[in-house]
Amino acid sequence: MKRVLWALPFFLLSFQGIAAPIQTVSKLQFGKQWAFTREEVMLDCRSGGALFVINPSTLMQYPLNDRATQLMKSNKVIATSLDTILLDNPEQPAEKMSIEPFQKAALALCDQSNDKK
């Protein structure tokens, strides 16, 4: 038993470099471009370039691109429609806010993940 407890920290640390980074972003960082009903969200890039935004208080995830939406629709990922947390565009009330800045930020996480490999 002591050997298992001794080896556990090394085992856990060995996976640290494999996992893709998750980045927390806030309304303060994006200003008028902020697109979400939450003040803070997490961005995630998964294998295959699937981009997700995560609500940190509920850990519910929402797809940010077509690849992530495909995973959601095929029940490979538990997620909810992004419209659930998107704000209306104050300049165009019939439209939602643009998610492009958040897609770019999440894609940068994919690049960081690829650099580690």
Secondary structure, 3 states (H helix, E strand, C coil): CHHHHHHHHHHHHHCCCCCCCEEEEEHHHHHHHCCECCCEEEEEECHHHCEEEECCCCCCEEECCHHHHHHHHCCCCCCCCHHHCECECCCCCCCECCCHHHHHHHHHHHHHHHHHC
